[in-house]
Every structure is written in C-alpha cells, then in structure tokens.
Amino acid sequence: MKKPLAQNWPKPDLETLDREIGSRMHRLSAGRASAQDASEASKLIRDRADFMMPGIFQRLSTGGQKKKAG
C-alpha cells in the first residue's frame, strides 16, 4: 500500500523543531532524559522562539548591555 503523501512531503522547519522538542519533552516527563536531552531541549526551545520572532532576543540582549554600560 502507498504511504500517505503527508509523510513524503518535506517538513517545514517549524514542524521539525516542534517534533524534536516534543521528543525531548517526552523523555523529560517520563524520567528517562539525560543531561544532554535537557540541554538540547532548552536549545531547541530558544531556537524555536528565535525562528518565530527573529531579532527580538538579540535586541533585548544588546539593549540590556547598553543600559549597563551607560
């Protein structure tokens, strides 16, 4: 039997990130996660936020440094 087309089509970047985050969160909630899974989940969440709102986090981090210097 043929595979559904949805499985054959390329996945958007956001969907790929969501699947990876879901996989890591599932391991964390099941208690089977390693320290590497936790750090990768954190990185993926930051990547997703940056993908959704590019540049906002860079502006916030550079804005905080300007306030400290001034």
C-alpha positions as a printed NumPy array, in Angstrom:
array([[ 0.   ,  0.   ,  0.   ],
       [ 1.206,  3.523, -0.765],
       [ 2.376,  5.784,  2.019],
       [ 0.287,  8.914,  2.613],
       [ 1.594, 11.986,  0.847],
       [ 1.937, 13.907,  4.114],
       [ 4.783, 11.622,  5.152],
       [ 6.579, 12.055,  1.831],
       [ 6.418, 15.848,  1.665],
       [ 9.273, 17.879,  3.134],
       [ 8.507, 19.128,  6.614],
       [ 8.656, 22.845,  7.374],
       [11.444, 23.943,  9.709],
       [ 8.997, 24.851, 12.468],
       [ 7.322, 21.44 , 12.38 ],
       [10.708, 19.751, 12.579],
       [11.616, 21.862, 15.62 ],
       [ 8.272, 21.051, 17.261],
       [ 8.794, 17.32 , 16.741],
       [12.295, 17.462, 18.237],
       [11.058, 19.496, 21.209],
       [ 8.201, 17.042, 21.722],
       [10.592, 14.114, 21.674],
       [12.889, 15.708, 24.266],
       [ 9.959, 16.781, 26.47 ],
       [ 8.517, 13.279, 26.342],
       [11.804, 11.86 , 27.647],
       [11.956, 14.53 , 30.35 ],
       [ 8.392, 13.915, 31.531],
       [ 8.896, 10.135, 31.507],
       [12.024, 10.474, 33.645],
       [14.26 ,  8.872, 31.007],
       [16.13 , 12.024, 29.973],
       [19.831, 12.552, 30.225],
       [21.502, 15.866, 30.953],
       [22.179, 16.168, 27.228],
       [18.446, 15.788, 26.472],
       [17.67 , 18.612, 28.89 ],
       [20.249, 20.958, 27.403],
       [19.181, 20.109, 23.845],
       [15.537, 20.754, 24.756],
       [16.49 , 24.181, 26.115],
       [18.456, 24.975, 22.96 ],
       [15.597, 23.832, 20.707],
       [13.117, 25.995, 22.619],
       [15.39 , 29.031, 22.207],
       [15.82 , 28.205, 18.503],
       [12.05 , 27.989, 18.054],
       [11.486, 31.325, 19.751],
       [14.178, 32.904, 17.589],
       [12.609, 31.328, 14.492],
       [ 9.187, 32.763, 15.369],
       [10.46 , 36.237, 16.315],
       [13.878, 36.747, 14.725],
       [15.965, 39.535, 16.131],
       [13.856, 40.279, 19.219],
       [16.088, 38.345, 21.589],
       [19.221, 39.851, 20.07 ],
       [17.805, 43.364, 20.559],
       [16.831, 42.609, 24.141],
       [20.256, 41.23 , 24.989],
       [22.126, 44.115, 23.338],
       [19.711, 46.633, 24.841],
       [20.479, 45.33 , 28.328],
       [24.204, 45.681, 27.715],
       [23.821, 49.281, 26.556],
       [21.914, 50.174, 29.727],
       [24.632, 48.68 , 31.928],
       [27.39 , 50.498, 30.084],
       [25.591, 53.883, 30.127]])
